[in-house]
Amino acid sequence: MIDLRSDTVTRPSPEMRAAIAAAPVGDDVYGDDPTVNSLEERVAELFGMEAALFTPTGSLANQLAIRMLVAPGEELLCETTSHIARAELGAAAVFSGITTRTWPSERGLLRADDPLAIAHPNAGPYLVSTTAIAIENTHNFGGGTVQSIDEIKRLRSESKKLGISLHLDGARIWNAHVATQVPLKDFGSYVDSISVCLSKGLGAPIGSLMVSTKDRVSRARVWRKRYGGGMRQVGILAAAGHYALDHNIPRLAIDHKHARQLAEACNRIAPQTVNPDTVQTNIVVLDLSDARVSASEFAAQAREKGVSLSALGPTVIRLVTHLDVNQEEIERASSILSELLDRAFVAQ
Ligand SMILES: *Cc1c(COP(=O)(O)O)cnc(C)c1O
């Protein structure tokens, strides 16, 4: 099976497992795990920020970060199909009493004016006050969309004037960095907090970090424990994170090339499904709205032929490339998808 459902399906390599086995560990709730401590320091430093906190999931890293920026009853703005709005099961409302308002976009692409147009800071005693904006880079459901650093910069300077904080959901910030060569530190310089994932394209089995100021990270540490996320000898997982950072960032360029190849193959048969020029990183979103089959039927047909992919909606398919899919498998997947698209769009 060629598994293109997500880059979360990657399995730790033998070398990563060796790093896991060799990790020095301690009780991280006491702050005693040297591998966790060094990973937190390393990731904070990568983004030029003061501190970081290791979490089991990216959702928890996002939720801890926005909890530090937005008080109960206040408002976080995010894009309509953002992970925070769509895929965290209402956690901001359930755990933190945060309300969200969303702005729509094309492919998740950030235009600073969109959130600024709906922002309502210091709204007084009768209306909800906006206190933070969340952006996503790369944008997952938008199709691995890379955000323009100029738009981020402008959003930063305008929102700062309004006293509004900025959070970056950087689950795949590594992909944005590799695709644009924008230094990681630059991303850190325009936001108040970042979440990053080690368990997507970087190939670790688990692990994310929330990155921010010392003060926010030490308060988030208390909330992580309160949520039941205090972990003990978790250096074995942090070691996988170190290994991922040491070895798996530059190779993301290969995943990007593979995604583009898949998009080109699909576009050749059914041009309306995807424009390959919009495929900048490791995610391909196919629009099946004119097809003879639904996305879930298409996914079932692909599965039968040995390709696993995600139906994200009735007419939307997502393919994600990653380090456990090689060039030969991409070619095989391309020809299987071409055949199915021909059946869905072209052949009588
Ligand atoms: C995967 C992902 C997350 C975190 O997901 P978890 O499954 O909670 O680790 C957050 N944001 C985006 C954009 C993601 O793709």
The ligand as an SDF file (V2000), in Angstrom:
LIG
                    3D

 15 15  0  0  0  0  0  0  0  0999 V2000
   -1.2450   18.0880   12.2050 C   0  0  0  0  0  0  0  0  0  0  0  0
   -1.5180   19.4910   12.4680 C   0  0  0  0  0  0  0  0  0  0  0  0
   -1.6070   19.9780   13.7800 C   0  0  0  0  0  0  0  0  0  0  0  0
   -1.4710   19.1060   15.0100 C   0  0  0  0  0  0  0  0  0  0  0  0
   -2.0960   17.8950   14.9470 O   0  0  0  0  0  0  0  0  0  0  0  0
   -1.9800   16.7860   16.0780 P   0  0  0  0  0  0  0  0  0  0  0  0
   -2.6090   15.6210   15.4270 O   0  0  0  0  0  0  0  0  0  0  0  0
   -2.7140   17.2970   17.2500 O   0  0  0  0  0  0  0  0  0  0  0  0
   -0.5290   16.6030   16.3760 O   0  0  0  0  0  0  0  0  0  0  0  0
   -1.8200   21.3250   13.9410 C   0  0  0  0  0  0  0  0  0  0  0  0
   -1.9360   22.1390   12.8850 N   0  0  0  0  0  0  0  0  0  0  0  0
   -1.8530   21.7130   11.6230 C   0  0  0  0  0  0  0  0  0  0  0  0
   -1.9550   22.6890   10.5060 C   0  0  0  0  0  0  0  0  0  0  0  0
   -1.6530   20.3620   11.3650 C   0  0  0  0  0  0  0  0  0  0  0  0
   -1.5800   19.9420   10.1070 O   0  0  0  0  0  0  0  0  0  0  0  0
  1  2  1  0
  2  3  1  0
  2 14  2  0
  3  4  1  0
  3 10  2  0
  4  5  1  0
  5  6  1  0
  6  7  2  0
  6  8  1  0
  6  9  1  0
 10 11  1  0
 11 12  2  0
 12 13  1  0
 12 14  1  0
 14 15  1  0
M  END
$$$$
